[in-house]
Amino acid sequence: MSTTVALAPQVGGHTAAGSTDQVVTSAESCAFEYSPETLAQRGWAFDGTLSGTGAINDSRLGSVPSATFHINRWYRGGSGNEVTVQYETGVVDEFAPSVAPGTRLLVAGEPRWGGQPLDDAVAWGCGFTQPWTADAATAWATAFGTD
């Protein structure tokens, strides 16, 4: 059985967990418009392959949806071969790609409450998480100065 996941929209700089019951337009829900400049401002970013979904404990919210990725390349904010980040499930295709385990993505985000890059790390939608392509990976490397 495969799991399909998508990111929650961004509201006020934080992921709107559970917002799939709410009708929100893209312009209203994205805290930042995706561009190379706004991408380069994110606290963490990587090229990763989705290995599974589940739940993790947020320091203030309790149990939240998550996704675990095998890391192909870090652009900023982390190290190691695997990371688990807050990653909302649901059908919000306007905001982020729906994917199944084994899908390779470029993923960027922020710590939900501030602090170190991967403290309560939230993967952002709105273009900040997208399917991997060679062209997109090159653009991300350029944006982060790691090319």
N, C-alpha and C positions, 0 to 999 in steps of 0.2 A: 504494500500500500504506500503511495506517495503522499506527501504533505505539500499543499500549496500555500505559500505565504506571500504577503504583500505588506508594505509599510503603511503605518498610519500617517495621515496628513500632519503637517506642522501647524500648530496654533500658538501664537505668542512665544515662539522660541522653544516650545516643548511639544513632544509628540502627544497628540490627542488620543490617548488610549481609550478604546471603546467607542470612538467617534463614528464607527461605521453605521450607527443608528441615526446619525445626524446628516442632513444634506448640507454639504459645504462645497463651495466652488473652489477651484484651484487658486485663484487670486486671493481669496480670503484665508486659505489654509496654509499657504507657504510663508514661513517667517522671512525667508530670503529667496529671491529669484536666483535660479542656478546660472552661474557663469564661471569662467576660470578664476575670476577674482574672488567671488564668494566661496568657491570650492577651496581655494588656498587658505581661507580663514577658518576652516573646520579644524577642530582639535585632534581628530584622528581620521585616518583613511587607509583602506587596503584594497587589494585585489584578492578575492577569496572565493572558495567553492563551498556552497551550502552543504553542510553534512547532516544537519538535523534541526528540529525545532523543539521547544519545550517551554519551561518557565524558570525564571531566576528571581531572586529576592532583591527588589529595589530598596534602598536604605530608608525611604519614606513611604513608598506606596505598597510595600509587601510584594506579593507574587505578581509578576508581569510576564507577558509573552516574550520569548527570546528565540534567537537563532544562533547556532554554532557554525563557525566557518573554519575550514582549513585555509591557512594563509599561503597565498602564492607570492605576495609581495606587500610589505608595508610601505606606504607613502609618508605617513606621519603618525606619531603618537603611540606606537606599540612595538612589541617584539614577540618572538615566539612563533610557533607553527599553528596555533589554534586560538580562537577568541570566541567568546559568547557575548552577544550584545542584545539589548532590548530591541525587539523586532516584532511589530504588531502583525497579527494574522487577520485575514479578512479579504473582502473584495473591494479594493480601492484602487483600481487600475489607473485612474487618472493621476495618481500620485506616485506610484512605484510599480515596478514589474512584479507580476505574480510568477513565482518560481517553485520548483520542486528540488529536493535534495539532489546534489550533483551539478546544479546550475552554477556557473561562474559569474560573479558579479563584481562590480566596483562599488564599494560601500564607504560612506563618509558620515560623520556625525559629531556629536558633542557629549560631554558629561551632562546628564540631566540637571544636576543641582550645582554645577561648578566643580572645581577641584582638579584632580589629575585627569588627563584625557580619557582614561577608561573607567573612571569612577561612575557607576550607574550609566554606562555608555548607551546612548540612544542612536540607532541608525536613522538617518533622515531620509525622507522621501523627496519628492519634488525635483528629481534629477540628481540628487546627491547620492542616490543608490540607483544603479543602472546596470543593464546587461553588459558583460565584458565584450569588447571588440578590440582589435589591435589598435585602431585609430583612437578610440576612447582612452585606452591605457596609455598611449603616447601623450595624449592631451593632459591626462592626470599627472603623469610624470613631469611634464613641462610646468603645469600649474604649481606643483609642490617643489619644483627645483631639484628633482631627483632623476632627471633624464640623463 
